[in-house]
Structures are given as structure tokens and as C-alpha cells.
Amino acid sequence: SGRVPAGLVGGAAAARGRASAQAWALVQQQGIAVPAHSDARAGASLVTPHVAGPVDVPADPSTVASLTLHEAIEPLDATEPAEAIETPVSILLEEFVISPLQLARSILGRASVLYLRRECKLLPWLASLRRFLLAGDGDLMDALAVELHAALASGLIDSEIASGQPEQALGGGAASATAEAETNGGKSSFALQRALELALSRAEIRISAGQMDCTAALRLRWALQPPPAAVCAPAVPSSPSPSPDPSGVVPGPAAARAGTAGGSAAMPASPEDASSAAPLHRIDTFDGVSLTLQLPATLGRLLDTEAYGGVFSFGLRIKRATLAHRSLCGLLGRSVSRAAIPPDARHKLALHAYSLGQLLRSFEQHTLGSDEGWSALCSAVAQATSPADIRAAHSAFAAGIAARCAASDAGLSAVVGAVLGLALALHRDVAGRIRAGPPPQGAGAGTVAAWGAVWRKMIDSSRRQLALLCNALASSGSGFAPLVAAAFPAS
């Protein structure tokens, strides 16, 4: 009777499995009795000889016979009682349950990752999600902004829905006669899907080798629920319109419809339709629009695309602002426009438009043009050992882009949205004042002075708003602060 070392604890069956064949032969040769467990139900205790330490068994089994019991077993005092040792259940669980399960999990995890990458085309689908749902394709977003403006100006999109009330029925134009389908939490309409198809055609989408040809699975719809407050900034307060009919470049619904069919390059507006004029120049008009992509069932359960909606709305805002800025620069370059703007105001307006455009370009590059997160995602997918690793890497990628777009900060998002909305308001006011034209020839000095004063007041108001918004961004401590400092180094 005695105690056994750790290598022989656990009963006859455990000792046979854990000890070497030579050690077990030694035990049998010396006639050491290994009794059964004293507690059959728990299998926890074993009374075995006291071994001084792990037996140094020769590598050659033929030399086992030369070992004696005295060499291997330390004699005990006869007065020392026999001692029973309990084998912890945790050791048994670790050895025979947990370790095999962990090994099986590792093997199955790597096999699942291999299946997702090869059979399910994980990386091509991720590239397509980034290109379409995260506004990675600039040409498509530009074309989509143009088509949405044209559809709204021509009455194809109901103004109530465009104002953020998607629960009401579609009305006006062809939209009232189209069927609606509620799919995947969104309300689809013919006008929106038609705008998407025209945008895809205008952008001349080409699928590269590392992407999926999934343009047919794209759906543009109104979300049933309003967008989160973090990405739904209020409309920017703008200076009063100098004209009762603020307008853009396209003169009316007919021209806007022609632009929808043929692809207009400028921001359309409809001075005849007052109901669509206000939503057309609001930065949050299309925040309820959602672009979705139907993924395969396996990838749909793996990837969470909930954060994509806010990024897409922000990307559409950016593109609408840059579209308005380009249209404004086009207006200023026309000879008719130069005659309709006083010389001093024209120079000040050109400088203001340049500063605003530089800021818009830096915003777009900071939020949507960075490849840092995408590179990290591709690296994480390549090193993943289980689908859980892929899910975590994708969630981190989506959260990083949403953070750069200020989707997690309602106050910061409102300020950034106001800067973007300033471009829409400036284009509206300048276009309306150009349409009003200069004073007639022979007008008095007072009339000419008042005309110049209106222009200067409008430009100064826009510059003042931009300065206040940039000061707020510069003191926010966010990623937009250095962008403002770079755009206005002397301010």
C-alpha cells in the first residue's frame, strides 16, 4: 500500500493508457496488485503501492526483468496507514472531454473557413459589399445622386416620402401606379429601382476578377423605419432665398424627365413644383433610402450588414454635396452667369466655392476613400481559424467605417451634415439669383448698389455659416478636425 506518482494516478485503465508499455510490464512482473476503485460510482479513489518517484524504465523491454521490486518501490513503515488518493474530476474532464472537443473545434473551424473562402466566395462578396453598399464606387454614387434628384424633381418620387415619411403611400407621376413590395425591412418602388438601373447603366459598372457579378441582386428602397438620429442630421439653416423660385439648372419637370432618360449631368430642380423644391435642397432628403444586396444564405447568417445603412446614407449625402458644388462651379463658368454677378462678388464667391470644394473632397477621402480598414479585413480573413474570427473582423471593419462617417456621434454628424447641406443651399441661392439676372440697362445707381448688396449679403452669410461650422469641427477632437485645419491653415 502507498501512493503513486501522477503518471499512474487514475485507476488501472487510466494507468494503462497514460504510462508507457515498459512501466506497465514492470508492474505486472513484480506482482503489484492494482485494486479496483473503492468508489465505483465516482471512480475517484485508488489504493496503489507507494512509488518513490517515476520509474526510470530502460528503453529496451528485455532489461525490465533485471529490475527488482526493491529498486522501484520504497519500503514504508509498517505503522504508516494505507493512504488513498483522489483523482480530480477536472483532470479527467480536461483529458478526455475538453481537449478532444477543442481539437475537433480547431479542425472544423479551419475547414469551415476554407469552405467559406473557396466555395462561398467570401472575399469577392465582401468586395462587392464594400463597392456598392459602402459607397466604394464613386461613379455609381455620382450617377445615383443625379438620378434621384431627377426623379424627385420630375415628380416620380413622392415629396412626402422624400421628406422622411416612407410609411405613406407613394404618389405622383408613375410611382402611384407601381406595385410596392415589402422585402427585407424596406419598401421598394418602381421609381427608386428605375433610378438605380439608370445609375448602373451610366456608371458603366464592370465586374473585376475579385468581385461578384451581383448588380441584378441590388435593391434600392425606402426603409420602413426612419434612419438613426446619428446619421439623420437636420437640414442646414441657409440664408433666405433671394428668389421666390429657387432653382437649379434644369428648368422644369419635362427637362428633368429628359435628364432621367438621357442622363443629365447637372443638379435638376423644378421651380414650377414648389412641393419638390424644398426636399430637393435638403441634405437629409434621401436618408430613408436604403441599398441592399441579397447575400447567399450562408454568408447572410455570418455577416452583419446593419451598420451599412448609415454609411450608405452618409455616402449619398457626400455625393449630393459634391454634385451641387460641381454644378455651382459650372454656373460660375458661364458667360451669362458672369454678367449676372457683380465683379467683386464674383471673386469672393469663387474663393468661397474653392474652399468649400476642398473641404468636401477631404471629407470624402477621409470617410469613404480610405483602404486601411479593408486591408485589415482581408488580412484577418486570411488568418482566421474559425467563422467567429471572420464575423468579428467584419464587424470591426463595418464599425470602423461607421465611426469615420460620424455615425456613432449624433452631434458630430449634425455638424458634418450641415457643412454638406451648405453646398446645396449655396447652389440653390446662387442659381436663383442668376436666374433673376442683373438690373436692366439704364437702371439707377441705387438699383445697381442694391443688386450688389444682395449678392454680397448672400455670400457673406454662407461664409459665416461655414466658418462657424468649421470652428465646431476643429474643436471636436474628431477625425474631421485635422481636415478643417488643412483646408483653412490661416484661419
Secondary structure, 3 states (H helix, E strand, C coil): CECCCHHHCCHHHHHHHHCCHHHHHHHHHCCCCCCCCCCCCCCCEECECCECCCCCCCCCHHHHHHCCHHHHECCCCCCCCCCCEECCHHHHHHHHHHHHHHHHHHHHHHHHHHHHHHCCCHHHHHHHHHHHCCCCCHHHHHHHHHHHHHHHHCCCCCHHHHCCCCCCCCCCHHHHHCCCEEECCEEECHHHHHHHHHHHHHHCCCCCCCCCCCHHHEEEEEECCCCCHHHCCCCCCCCCCCCCCCCCCECCHHHHHHHHHHCCCCCECCCCCHHHHHHHCCCCCCCCEEEEECCCHHHHHHCCCCCHHHHHHHHHHHHHHHHHHHHHHHHHCCHHHHHHCCHHHHHHHHHHHHHHHHHHHHHHHHHCCCCHHHHHHHHHHHHCCCHHHHHHHHHHHHHHHHHHCCCCCHHHHHHHHHHHHHHHHHHHHHHHHHHHCCCCCCCCHHHHHHHHHHHHHHHHHHHHHHHHHHHHHHCCCCCCHHHHHHHCCCC
